[in-house]
Amino acid sequence: MKKAFEKFLNIEPNVISEYLAKFLDFHLKRTSKSTVGLNDEQLESKVKETIFLLKLVKAKDIFEEFYMRGLSRRLLLKKSASNEAEKIMVSRLRTECSNEFSTKTEAMLKDLSQSDVFMSEYKSMKGGEMEMLRKNQGVDASFHVLSSGSWPISAQIKDLKMPDLLHTVQKEFEMYYKVKHQGRCLTFAPSMSTSLVFANFVPKPNGNFTKQHQLEVSGLQAIVLVAFNTKEELTYLEL
């Protein structure tokens, strides 16, 4: 029975490996309805089910690639249901995946932990969160400093024109980082960022705006929305 099942799974091993990674991504996402009530016992069950199938599939490198893509999106876009669940999953998968996979996933989790400490030091140096909000006109920005060799982040958009305020916030952080870590290169990845935008929509006849709305969007979407603070209409070329 086991041999027959193994043969069946390996008819298209790349597809099976991809779907196994996406299955775990589905259950580890904060936005997934399946994460509601997912306790440690249920999570352990999902891990065992996945590892059982993964043992039979030959294309483990494909699984690793898709799992790391999903992990990076969950962590950077704040879609992970639980950091503790991520750590448990990585530790369980270590037995079936390559040493490179284990090293990179552990480095990813470590990068985020160290970034939290670094950002805390940066905000303290700037006078605290309230002072930064005042200086940055209400923009609350946080940065993750990641090791380039561990994260599956694709090439970034060239010639991206940032809004003046966001550009200033970014430059100030870059200067602080380079003073603290001389000789290191810092490359920003706006395509992997997330933003919470406060938006006022169509005004009422008396000139007052309707209820304020909060929009959870990507960093690139936020850049486009901010451009409409000064103009009602913009062409594609103007953007």
VMD Tcl script that draws the C-alpha trace (Angstrom):
set ca {
  {0.00 0.00 0.00}
  {2.79 2.41 0.96}
  {4.69 1.75 -2.28}
  {1.54 2.27 -4.36}
  {0.81 5.55 -2.57}
  {4.41 6.68 -3.02}
  {4.26 5.93 -6.74}
  {0.98 7.84 -7.06}
  {2.35 10.93 -5.28}
  {5.45 10.98 -7.44}
  {3.62 11.03 -10.77}
  {3.84 14.83 -10.44}
  {6.07 15.36 -7.40}
  {6.61 19.08 -8.03}
  {2.88 19.77 -7.89}
  {2.40 17.70 -4.73}
  {5.33 19.43 -3.00}
  {3.97 22.86 -3.92}
  {0.50 22.04 -2.55}
  {1.92 20.61 0.68}
  {3.74 23.91 1.28}
  {0.59 25.89 0.45}
  {-1.45 23.65 2.77}
  {0.77 24.66 5.68}
  {0.73 28.29 4.56}
  {-3.09 28.21 4.61}
  {-3.18 26.99 8.21}
  {-0.44 29.32 9.47}
  {-1.89 32.54 8.05}
  {-3.55 34.93 10.46}
  {-6.25 35.77 7.91}
  {-7.17 32.15 7.35}
  {-10.46 31.07 8.94}
  {-8.83 27.73 9.63}
  {-6.54 29.33 12.23}
  {-9.49 30.14 14.49}
  {-9.21 27.74 17.41}
  {-6.09 26.02 16.04}
  {-4.46 24.89 19.27}
  {-1.09 23.17 19.79}
  {-2.63 19.70 19.46}
  {-4.32 20.55 16.16}
  {-1.15 22.17 14.85}
  {0.85 19.08 15.76}
  {-1.68 16.99 13.85}
  {-1.26 19.13 10.72}
  {2.52 18.78 10.99}
  {2.35 15.00 11.28}
  {0.00 14.72 8.29}
  {2.26 16.90 6.15}
  {5.50 15.17 7.16}
  {3.95 11.75 6.48}
  {3.26 12.78 2.87}
  {6.50 14.73 2.51}
  {8.50 11.61 3.34}
  {7.01 9.92 0.28}
  {7.55 12.77 -2.17}
  {10.86 13.09 -3.99}
  {10.77 16.81 -4.86}
  {11.54 18.11 -1.39}
  {13.51 21.03 -2.84}
  {10.28 22.33 -4.40}
  {8.52 22.06 -1.05}
  {11.34 24.01 0.61}
  {11.19 26.77 -2.01}
  {7.43 27.33 -1.71}
  {7.43 26.99 2.08}
  {10.11 29.67 2.43}
  {8.20 31.99 0.10}
  {5.09 31.59 2.21}
  {7.03 32.00 5.45}
  {8.64 35.25 4.27}
  {5.26 36.70 3.24}
  {3.63 35.70 6.53}
  {6.41 37.22 8.61}
  {7.01 40.44 6.67}
  {3.37 41.20 5.84}
  {2.28 40.37 9.39}
  {0.05 37.53 8.24}
  {1.40 34.89 10.61}
  {-1.10 33.56 13.15}
  {1.63 32.95 15.73}
  {5.41 33.27 15.86}
  {5.48 30.34 18.25}
  {3.60 28.20 15.72}
  {6.15 29.18 13.07}
  {9.01 28.05 15.30}
  {7.29 24.74 16.04}
  {6.67 24.11 12.36}
  {10.28 24.85 11.38}
  {11.65 22.57 14.11}
  {9.39 19.69 13.01}
  {10.22 20.07 9.30}
  {13.95 20.01 10.03}
  {14.01 16.20 10.07}
  {12.75 15.91 6.47}
  {14.33 18.96 4.83}
  {17.86 19.92 3.93}
  {20.37 21.56 6.25}
  {20.19 24.68 4.07}
  {16.43 24.91 4.64}
  {16.87 24.63 8.41}
  {19.65 27.22 8.45}
  {17.72 29.76 6.36}
  {14.37 29.43 8.13}
  {16.00 29.72 11.54}
  {17.93 32.78 10.29}
  {14.66 34.35 9.09}
  {13.06 34.02 12.52}
  {16.24 35.29 14.19}
  {16.39 38.32 11.86}
  {12.91 39.42 12.94}
  {13.73 39.05 16.61}
  {16.90 41.12 16.23}
  {15.05 43.71 14.14}
  {12.58 44.28 16.97}
  {15.47 45.06 19.31}
  {17.14 47.33 16.74}
  {13.93 49.27 16.09}
  {13.38 49.71 19.83}
  {16.87 51.23 20.12}
  {16.24 53.46 17.10}
  {12.94 54.81 18.45}
  {14.52 55.43 21.82}
  {17.33 57.40 20.19}
  {14.75 59.46 18.29}
  {12.98 60.45 21.49}
  {10.33 57.74 21.65}
  {7.31 56.81 19.56}
  {5.28 59.93 20.30}
  {8.12 62.25 19.31}
  {8.68 60.30 16.09}
  {4.97 60.49 15.25}
  {5.01 64.25 15.78}
  {8.13 64.77 13.67}
  {6.94 62.41 10.91}
  {3.46 64.00 10.71}
  {1.70 60.92 12.05}
  {3.66 58.33 10.07}
  {4.58 55.37 12.28}
  {7.31 53.48 10.41}
  {9.07 50.27 11.38}
  {11.86 48.51 9.49}
  {13.05 44.91 9.40}
  {16.77 44.42 8.79}
  {17.19 41.08 7.01}
  {20.19 39.04 5.89}
  {20.05 38.89 2.09}
  {21.18 35.28 1.85}
  {18.33 33.87 3.92}
  {15.22 35.54 2.51}
  {13.61 34.63 -0.85}
  {13.04 38.25 -1.87}
  {13.05 38.99 -5.60}
  {14.69 41.97 -7.28}
  {13.16 45.28 -6.24}
  {11.49 47.92 -8.38}
  {13.97 50.38 -9.85}
  {13.41 54.14 -9.96}
  {10.56 53.98 -7.43}
  {9.54 57.52 -6.49}
  {8.68 57.65 -2.82}
  {6.50 60.43 -1.33}
  {8.74 63.12 0.18}
  {7.79 62.35 3.77}
  {8.29 58.59 3.41}
  {11.59 59.22 1.60}
  {12.78 61.35 4.53}
  {11.75 58.72 7.09}
  {13.57 56.03 5.09}
  {16.74 58.12 4.71}
  {16.91 58.90 8.43}
  {16.75 55.20 9.28}
  {19.35 54.39 6.63}
  {21.76 56.97 8.07}
  {21.31 55.58 11.59}
  {21.88 52.01 10.39}
  {25.07 52.86 8.47}
  {26.51 54.70 11.47}
  {25.81 51.66 13.68}
  {27.04 49.14 11.09}
  {29.75 50.76 9.01}
  {30.62 48.97 5.79}
  {27.30 47.18 5.42}
  {25.01 47.69 2.43}
  {21.31 48.38 3.04}
  {18.77 47.77 0.27}
  {15.09 48.57 0.81}
  {12.35 46.19 -0.37}
  {9.09 48.21 -0.55}
  {7.32 45.40 -2.39}
  {7.48 43.33 0.82}
  {6.09 46.06 3.05}
  {2.62 46.54 4.50}
  {0.79 49.73 5.49}
  {-2.22 50.85 7.49}
  {-3.67 53.92 5.76}
  {-6.28 56.20 7.37}
  {-8.56 57.44 4.60}
  {-11.34 60.04 4.44}
  {-13.73 59.44 1.56}
  {-16.32 61.57 -0.29}
  {-17.23 64.68 1.74}
  {-20.78 65.48 2.77}
  {-22.62 68.51 1.26}
  {-21.61 70.60 4.30}
  {-17.92 70.03 3.49}
  {-17.24 67.59 6.32}
  {-15.79 64.19 5.48}
  {-17.64 60.97 6.15}
  {-16.39 58.42 8.67}
  {-12.67 57.73 8.54}
  {-11.69 54.27 7.27}
  {-8.60 52.18 7.90}
  {-7.17 50.41 4.84}
  {-4.68 47.58 5.25}
  {-2.69 47.66 2.01}
  {0.75 46.84 0.65}
  {3.53 49.41 0.71}
  {3.26 50.03 -3.03}
  {-0.51 50.51 -2.80}
  {0.02 53.02 0.02}
  {2.44 55.03 -2.14}
  {-0.22 55.28 -4.85}
  {-2.93 56.31 -2.36}
  {-0.75 58.99 -0.76}
  {-0.25 60.58 -4.19}
  {-3.97 61.49 -4.19}
  {-3.60 63.62 -1.06}
  {-2.73 66.60 -3.26}
  {-4.58 65.79 -6.51}
  {-7.96 64.29 -7.32}
  {-6.84 62.89 -10.65}
  {-3.47 61.52 -11.79}
  {-2.45 59.86 -15.03}
  {-0.50 56.63 -15.14}
  {2.63 58.50 -16.25}
  {2.28 60.98 -13.37}
  {2.19 58.13 -10.90}
}
mol new
graphics top color blue
foreach p $ca { graphics top sphere $p radius 0.5 }
foreach p [lrange $ca 0 end-1] q [lrange $ca 1 end] { graphics top cylinder $p $q radius 0.2 }
display resetview
